Amino acid sequence: MTADVRAAYRRCEEITWSQARNFSYGIRLLPPAKRHALAAVYAFARRIDDIGDGTLPPGEKLAALEQARAGLAALTGRTPDEGDAVLVALADAADRFDLPLAAFGELIDGCADDVRGVTYTTFDDLLHYCRCVAGSIGRLSLGVFGTAEPRAATPLADSLGVALQLTNILRDIREDYASGRVYLPAEDFERFGCAPGADPADAPGLTALVEFEADRARRWYAEGLALMPLLDRRSAASAGAMAGIYYRLLEHIAASPAAVLSRRVSLSAREKAMVAVRSLATAAVRRPSPPAREATQ
């Protein structure tokens, strides 16, 4: 590894440790090569998210997303801009691991939908969005983790991403409303007697809607967590910590569904650390899966 690549990975880790308030607990549990690679994945995903969530006018956001897509296209040819530390690190990670880089294109598509203000009529519509913006990250993460059973593991990684995204949507329902975004399907608003996009502060039926969606998210966790036995010990600990933090957040939401209608629900740093430690301990006693592809050192 050259000095430039090492510096690029350090930059990705700086981004990850400062901005990945939930994911960083799991990423830190990985051995160095995988930790570096997943930090590079996160840093590029963060770049895409920041464009979508930024303050630029919509037209400029869409142009910036297409610039990110162009950078990704250069990356698939292993010719990243040498002045772009994130792309330099990501190119090296793609050489070392079996990363499905096309999944970043799905993330860009999902962020573009956010910019355009796309809303969702049915859960199937929302599911497509969740697979774009979070299932894609699950599949990219699996590329870093490695598995001896990719056919079985890939849809499970996608499902786990969906579970995490549904949790995000519930956590941010009030904040998203304030910014003009509505993610929950119109059919679900109608099921509970709420107008689609109703102000959370003025729609009593939304409490029941949040409970309903929390139960739906639990089912996606139940499916996605079947991934754990297909990973090596350290990767299972990492994925388990990330999923565990979000699942614990979901349980907080389910226990007090009205809370997310007035404020952002979150976990303390102590709670997150406890989940990560428990995940590492659990992975340590589980039977290891067959060896997956190792990174090139």
N, C-alpha and C positions, 0 to 999 in steps of 0.2 A: 504494500500500500504506500503510495507516494505521500509526501508531506502535504500536497494540495488536497488530496482525497481525505487525509486525516483531519485537516482543517475544515473541510466541507462537512464531514460527519460531526465535528464538534459544534459547528453552527446549527446543524439540524437538532442536535441534542439541546442546545440552548433554547431553541424555539419550543421544543417539546416540553422541557422542564418548566418553562415559564408560562406556557399556554395550555398544555394538556392537563387540566386540573384533575381529571378522572383517569385518563389513560396512562398517565406517567407512572402511576403506582404499579401497574402491571408490566409496563415496558421495562422498568428497572429490574425486574426479576429475571430477565433474559441474559444469557451469556453474551459477551461483548459483540461478536459478529452479528448476531440476531438483534441485539439491542440497537446497534448502529443502524442496521437496515430498516427496522421498524420506525425509528426516529426519522429517517429520511422519508419514509412513506407518509408519516404524520405531517412532516413539515410541508410537503407538497400539497397534501390534502388541506392543510390549514391555509395555505396560500389561496386555494380555490374558494374555501369558505369565506375568507376575509374579503375577497372580491364581492361575493354575493351579499355579505352583510355590511359592506362599507357604505360610504356616503356619496359615491359617484352617482351621476344621473344614470338611469337604466341603460341608455344606449352605450355609454362608456363602460358600464359594467359588462355588458354583453361582448363588447370589443375586447376588454381585458380577459374575459373567459376564453375567447378565441385565441388570444395571444398565449394563454396557458396551454391550450390545446396544441398550438404550434410548437411550443417548447417540448411538449410530450412527444409529438411526432418526431422531432429531432432526436429525442432520447431513445426512441425505438430503433434508430439507426446508430445508436451509441456515439452520437456526436453532440453532446450537450454544450451549451454556452459555457466556456471555461470560467467566465466571470460570475456565473450563477452557482453559488455553493450548494443550494438545494438540489439542482439538477445534476451537478457533478456527483454528489453523494448518491442520488437515486440511480444514476447510471451504473455506478460501482455496485450498488446493492442488486441491481438487475443482473449484473454479471455473476454475482455470487449465489443468488437465489432465483427460484422459478417464479418470478413476479408476473402476474397477469396485468401488464401495464395498461391494456385496453380498458380495464376497470376504471381508471382515472377519467376516461372519456365519459363513462356513465355518471360519475360524480359531477363532471362539468355540465352534463345535460340536466341533472337534477337542480344544480344551482341556477342554471339558466331559466328553468321553470319558476324558481323562486323569484328571480328578477322580473319575470313576465307576470307574476301574480297569479299563476295557475292555481286553481282550486280543484277539489276532488269530490265527485258525486258519490262514488261507491268506495267500499274498502279496497276492492281490486285496483281502482285507480290510485289510491294512496299506497297500496302495496308496491306498485311499480315504482313510485317515487322513492319509497323506503329502500328498495333494492338498488336503486341508482345511487343514493347518497350514503347508504350505510352498509347494505349488502356488499357493495363494491369494496369497502374498506375491510369487511370480514374476509373476502376472498383474497385481497392483497396481503392481509395479515397472515392468512393461511400459507401464502407463498413463502413468507419468512419463517413461520413455525415449521413447515414441512410435515409431511405425513406419508405413511406407507400405503394409505388407502384414499387417494385423492377423489375417486368417484363418489365415495360415501361421504367424505369430509367436506367437499366443496358446497353442496346444498345446505349442510348444517352450519357452516361458517356464514353463509348468506342469511340463514334464518336467525342466527344470533345477532347479526347486524340489524335485521328488521326489529328484533326485540328491543335493542338499544335505542333505535330511532323512535319507536313508539313511546318509549320512556321519555326521550327528549321532548317529543311533541307535548306530552302531558305536563312535564315540568315547566315548559315555556308557554303554555297556552295564554296566559295573561299578557306576557311580554310580546308574544307574536301578534295578539289582537291589537295592541297599542301601535305596532308597526304596520298594521294592515294585512297581516298574513293569517290565513285560516287553513289549517292542515286536516283537521278531522273531517270525515266525509259528510256531505249534506244529508245522506240517508240516515246517518246516526243522529244528527241534530234533530231531524224530523221524528225519529223513533222516540225521542225523549221530550217531544213537544217544544223544541227550541227552534228559533229561526236560525238558519245557517249563518255562522259568523256573529252570533249574538254576543253582546258585551258580557263577559264572564261575571261582572259585578251585578248584573241585572237579570240573570237568567237562572232561576232556581233549579230548573231541570238539568242544568249542566253538572251538578253534583252526581246525579245518577249516571250521566253520560261518562264522566271521568271514571266512576267505578266500573262501568261496562268496558271501557277501553283498557283499564288496568288489568282486568281479567283476561282480555284478549292478548295483551302483552305477555302475561304469565304463560299462556299457551305457546307463544313463540319462544320464550326462554326454555320451556320444557323440551321443545324440539331442538333448539340450537345447542343446549348444553350437552346433548348426546355427542357433541364433537370431542369433549375432553378425553375420553379413552383412546382416541385416534391420534393423540399428540404425545410427544415425548414429555418427560416430567417437567422440565423448566418451561416449555411452551404451554403446557396445560396449566401450570401455575400462573403464567402471565395472562393467558386468556381468561382463566377463572377469576383472577383478581379484577380484571376490567369488567367482565360480565357481572361479577358479584357486587361491585360497587353500584352499578346501574340497577341491579335487581333490588338491592337494599333501598336505593332511592325510590324505586317503584313501590316497595312496601310502605315507605313513609307516605307516599302519595295516596295509596289505597287506604291507609289507616285514617287519613284526614283529607278526603278529596276536596273539601271546600277550601283548603289552604292554598292550592295552586290557582284558585280563582282570584286571589288577592295578593299573592306574593310568590316569589321564586323559592321553591323547596330545594334544599341542598343538604349534603352530609358534611360533617366536620372532618377536618384532617385526621383526627384521631379515629373516627369511624372508618375512614378509607384505609388507613394504615392497618387497622385490625382486620379488615376484609382481606387485604393483601397478604398479611402474615398467615391468616387461616388458609388461604388458597395455597400458599407455599407448603404449609404443613400437610394439607390434604394431598397435594400432588406427591409429596415425599413418600407417602405410604401406599400409593396406588401402584398396581402392577404396570411396569413400563410397557409402552407399545413397541412394535418392531421399529428398528432404526429408520429414520427418514433421511432424505438427502442432506448431507452436511455442506456447510458453507466452505468456499475456497478460502483458505487462510492466506 
